Amino acid sequence: MEVVGWIAVIFLAAVLLFAVLLGIRSIPDARRYLKIRRM
């Protein structure tokens, strides 16, 4: 059962890392989009 726990922890860490990377990438795009909409 310990192995399953480790797999779950690693999977969660990978998902979190992916979400953070996606967020960092989308922040500049969101700002650009807001600027375009204001014009």
Residue pairs with C-beta under 8 A, 6 or more apart in sequence:
none
